[in-house]
Structure formats: structure tokens, C-alpha cells
Amino acid sequence: MSMGSVRKRGKTWTWYLDIGPDPLTSRRRQTSKGGFKTKKAAQEDLNTAIAKRQRGELAKRSKRTVRDFLEDEWLPTVETTRRPSTTANYRTNVKVHVVPLIGAIRLQALTPVQLNAFYAKLQADQRRDGQPLAPKSVRNIHAMLHKALKDALRWGLVTRNVADAVDAPNGLSPEMHAWTAEQLRAFLAHARRDRLFAAWMLFATTGMRRGEVAGLRDLDLDLAASWVAPRRPRVVVNHQVHISDPKTVAGRRLLALDPATVAALREHLELRKAERCRLAGWGVQVEASGLLFTEIDGTPLHPDRFRKRFKRLAAKVEWEQDGARRVGLPPIRLHDVRHTYATVALQAGVPVKVVSERLGHASIAVTLKIYAHVLPGMDRDAANTVASVILGSTKGPASAPADPSVDKAVDRKLFDLDTRKEVKGSSPAQDDPVVVAGEGFEPSTSGL
């Protein structure tokens, strides 16, 4: 509860009100008002100020600007409670986008109209190359400012959160693209001789994020039990690599591995051991980073290397479609392999809850929102199956339900690669490309 007092100063009375400790120094802060002719008048005005303070309607007048607040007060405070990658994103957005446009405005004078104009500017031409920011990036900046202004209100620096009066910026996110199961299989076949083949298998058969694969350590694997636990993602913010906590609480998970992926990982460990033995014979010291995927000398791989290498490999894949031979798969992001995994798993009948848990989504609602385009066909299949049982046209479901604990059957069906052959040499997949005929399960591309 706010505490105040009334004291006489000369011939008039002044009230003093505690407004909470400084968020950085924890020192006591007060606001005051004087000039009252009687103690009673001062006390009555103090009571009004206390009521306003409790409603968040009282703030000491200040010349503090948006930049002063964000850089000197808010960011140093949130750094103690947020992931390093999150605060690095905050600092980049404040420096690159917020400060140049609204940093000079007094914090207490900031209005919803100014915020709306700010978001409109971002969506027009505020990227470094002069292009508009992606809608999701603008929404992220809005979320950051809303949180910052909420803290300013809680600390008694403003009388209201003006971001409450501003709608989150609209705009469609980029359309999600994914490969078919056939295309993903063609990529894996082409990448069979690549030094990072085991990483490509993990992307394809678990749906892990790039940072999760890049941050895997040897101790995160248990190949005897066939599982992997992504615990310390290595993410990139403003070209700098940060070791982070999992993106969500659900991101702390154990992922079951199919036999083909386990075999690829065992092969990777053997190949890595041979590489390092050769280096030791040449007197080259190997860095003991503990990471599963590294450069030949043990130094950590920059996560962007996965993205660039994936793009190069995908552009050289030879495959067949409708009887025609093609070179180069449809261009997608490395992150879209995750979408491919989820789409194939859902269409293969893996329960949404299992897919959500394997992807590390915060909730099943996130999965349903992202992959809503896959669900209509599943709904139709469910309607036909249940109706056939009820009406007696069949004795049971058309197909056996997917194992709710792990989708190994899906992985074996889609990625039936010969991982028993030993691969000598560590050069990327530059040999004759493997042509994969159009066969096997191919999900609908509707809505991708």
C-alpha cells in the first residue's frame, strides 16, 4: 500500500508520498506537493493522490524519453529474467527500430496515435534494405513495447499503458511451404554422403529447430535407448550465437528416435572419431566443445552453416515428378523441413497431441493453429471411419491407430534408407546425385 505523510514547511503544509523503490537501485522514491494553507487540506489531497496511485493514475512528471526508459531502465532490468537470445532481440529492436523513430518522445507524452504511426512506418519501409518489416516482426516489437510500458505503469512512471489502446499490427505472415514426403526422401538420399547427414536425418525425422540441432551435445544422446534431448539451443541474434534455454517449457523434451536415425548418428560418431584421430596424427589440436556437430577440428558450427549448406544441397537434388526428371527441389527454408515433418506426421495419422509434444510447442493450440490446413482431410477420414463402424459396413477402423508415444512407423515408411553402409571420407554430397522415383506416401500440398 502507498504510504504518505504531511509536514509543515514554513507557513504552508506539504504532503509526501512513497511511489515505490527505484527498479535499478532499490532506493526509496517520493513525490510531493505543497502550498496548502491547512494540514487538513494537505491530508485530503494526499488521500486523493494515494487513491490515484493505487489505480495507477499518478506519476511524477519527468522529462525521461522513450529511449532513456528503454535503454537505461527497462532493458537492464529484464535482462535478469529473460533468455539471452530474447534480450538480444529486444536490444536490436530498440536500437534499430524504436529509438530512431520514437526514442526522442517523452515517455509520459507518448500517445496511441504515435504508436499507430510508428507501426505503420515499420510496415512500410523500415527494414535495413528499405523493405517493409514482416508482420510477425512488427507484432514482436508491439509485444515488447506493450511489456515495457506495462512495467513503466507498474513502476509509477506513467499513468497508463498507451499500448493497450493500440491493436496489434495486422498482416498475413509469409505463406508456409513444405516438401512432400517424396521430396524430403529425395533430399536425404542426395545428402547421404554429406558429412552432416545425421543432422539432416534429425531435422527430417524429429522436426527439431535449427538451434536445437546446432546445440546438441554428445551427452544429450542416448543411442542405446534411442532418444535425444535438445536442452541448450544455440540461436543467432544479429549474427551473434547465443546459448539459450529451450524456447518453451514444452521444449524441454525427450524425443524418441527411429532406427534409421540412430544408425545415422552412430555412423556420424564413428566418422568424427576417425577424423579426429587423423588430426591428432598430424599434430592438430581438436577443440573439446562437447557439441555433436562441429567443424572437423571440433570448433562449433555456426547455426547459419546448416541453413546455407541445406540450400546448396537442395538445389542439386535430382528427382522425378510425373515421369519428368528434375534438378533442384522447390526452394524452402530449413525451418520448413520442420513443417514438412509435422504435415507428414499429421496426415499419416499421428495424434495431434503427440506431434505437438515432439515439436515442443507450448500447447496443442499452437499446433492446431499452424497446421489447420492439414486437419480438414483428417476430419473427413474420421467421419467416414466412424460412420462405417456405426452403420455396420466394416467391423472396425479402416486402419490401426498410430502409436501415441512415438511415430517410428511413419519414420520407417518415409525414410527407409540404407544406413548400414559405412561412409568413408567426409566430403559433402558432390558425387553423382541419387535419383529417387516418385513412390510412397505423398501428402496433399493443398494449403501449403
Rosetta blueprint (number, residue, H / E / L):
1 M L
2 S L
3 M L
4 G E
5 S E
6 V E
7 R E
8 K E
9 R E
10 G L
11 K L
12 T E
13 W E
14 T E
15 W E
16 Y E
17 L E
18 D E
19 I L
20 G L
21 P L
22 D L
23 P L
24 L L
25 T L
26 S L
27 R L
28 R L
29 R L
30 Q E
31 T E
32 S E
33 K E
34 G E
35 G E
36 F E
37 K L
38 T L
39 K H
40 K H
41 A H
42 A H
43 Q H
44 E H
45 D H
46 L H
47 N H
48 T H
49 A H
50 I H
51 A H
52 K H
53 R H
54 Q H
55 R L
56 G L
57 E L
58 L L
59 A L
60 K L
61 R L
62 S L
63 K L
64 R L
65 T E
66 V H
67 R H
68 D H
69 F H
70 L H
71 E H
72 D H
73 E H
74 W H
75 L H
76 P H
77 T H
78 V H
79 E L
80 T L
81 T L
82 R L
83 R L
84 P H
85 S H
86 T H
87 T H
88 A H
89 N H
90 Y H
91 R H
92 T H
93 N H
94 V H
95 K H
96 V H
97 H H
98 V H
99 V H
100 P H
101 L H
102 I H
103 G L
104 A L
105 I L
106 R E
107 L H
108 Q H
109 A H
110 L L
111 T L
112 P H
113 V H
114 Q H
115 L H
116 N H
117 A H
118 F H
119 Y H
120 A H
121 K H
122 L H
123 Q H
124 A H
125 D H
126 Q L
127 R L
128 R L
129 D L
130 G L
131 Q L
132 P L
133 L L
134 A L
135 P H
136 K H
137 S H
138 V H
139 R H
140 N H
141 I H
142 H H
143 A H
144 M H
145 L H
146 H H
147 K H
148 A H
149 L H
150 K H
151 D H
152 A H
153 L H
154 R H
155 W L
156 G L
157 L L
158 V L
159 T L
160 R L
161 N L
162 V H
163 A H
164 D H
165 A H
166 V L
167 D L
168 A L
169 P L
170 N L
171 G L
172 L L
173 S L
174 P L
175 E L
176 M L
177 H L
178 A L
179 W L
180 T L
181 A H
182 E H
183 Q H
184 L H
185 R H
186 A H
187 F H
188 L H
189 A H
190 H H
191 A H
192 R H
193 R H
194 D L
195 R L
196 L L
197 F H
198 A H
199 A H
200 W H
201 M H
202 L H
203 F H
204 A H
205 T H
206 T H
207 G L
208 M L
209 R L
210 R H
211 G H
212 E H
213 V H
214 A H
215 G L
216 L L
217 R E
218 D H
219 L H
220 D H
221 L E
222 D E
223 L L
224 A L
225 A L
226 S L
227 W E
228 V E
229 A L
230 P L
231 R L
232 R L
233 P L
234 R E
235 V E
236 V E
237 V E
238 N L
239 H L
240 Q E
241 V E
242 H E
243 I E
244 S L
245 D L
246 P L
247 K L
248 T L
249 V H
250 A H
251 G H
252 R L
253 R L
254 L L
255 L E
256 A E
257 L L
258 D L
259 P H
260 A H
261 T H
262 V H
263 A H
264 A H
265 L H
266 R H
267 E H
268 H H
269 L H
270 E H
271 L H
272 R H
273 K H
274 A H
275 E H
276 R H
277 C H
278 R H
279 L H
280 A H
281 G H
282 W L
283 G L
284 V L
285 Q L
286 V L
287 E L
288 A L
289 S L
290 G L
291 L E
292 L L
293 F L
294 T E
295 E L
296 I L
297 D L
298 G L
299 T L
300 P E
301 L L
302 H L
303 P H
304 D H
305 R H
306 F H
307 R H
308 K H
309 R H
310 F H
311 K H
312 R H
313 L H
314 A H
315 A H
316 K L
317 V L
318 E E
319 W E
320 E E
321 Q E
322 D L
323 G L
324 A E
325 R E
326 R E
327 V E
328 G L
329 L L
330 P L
331 P L
332 I L
333 R L
334 L L
335 H H
336 D H
337 V H
338 R H
339 H H
340 T H
341 Y H
342 A H
343 T H
344 V H
345 A H
346 L H
347 Q H
348 A L
349 G L
350 V L
351 P L
352 V H
353 K H
354 V H
355 V H
356 S H
357 E H
358 R H
359 L H
360 G L
361 H L
362 A L
363 S L
364 I H
365 A H
366 V H
367 T H
368 L H
369 K H
370 I H
371 Y L
372 A H
373 H H
374 V H
375 L H
376 P H
377 G H
378 M H
379 D H
380 R H
381 D H
382 A H
383 A H
384 N H
385 T H
386 V H
387 A H
388 S H
389 V H
390 I H
391 L L
392 G L
393 S L
394 T L
395 K L
396 G L
397 P L
398 A L
399 S L
400 A L
401 P L
402 A L
403 D L
404 P L
405 S L
406 V L
407 D L
408 K H
409 A H
410 V H
411 D H
412 R H
413 K H
414 L H
415 F L
416 D L
417 L L
418 D L
419 T L
420 R L
421 K L
422 E L
423 V L
424 K L
425 G L
426 S L
427 S L
428 P L
429 A L
430 Q L
431 D L
432 D L
433 P L
434 V L
435 V L
436 V E
437 A L
438 G L
439 E L
440 G L
441 F L
442 E L
443 P L
444 S L
445 T L
446 S L
447 G L
448 L L
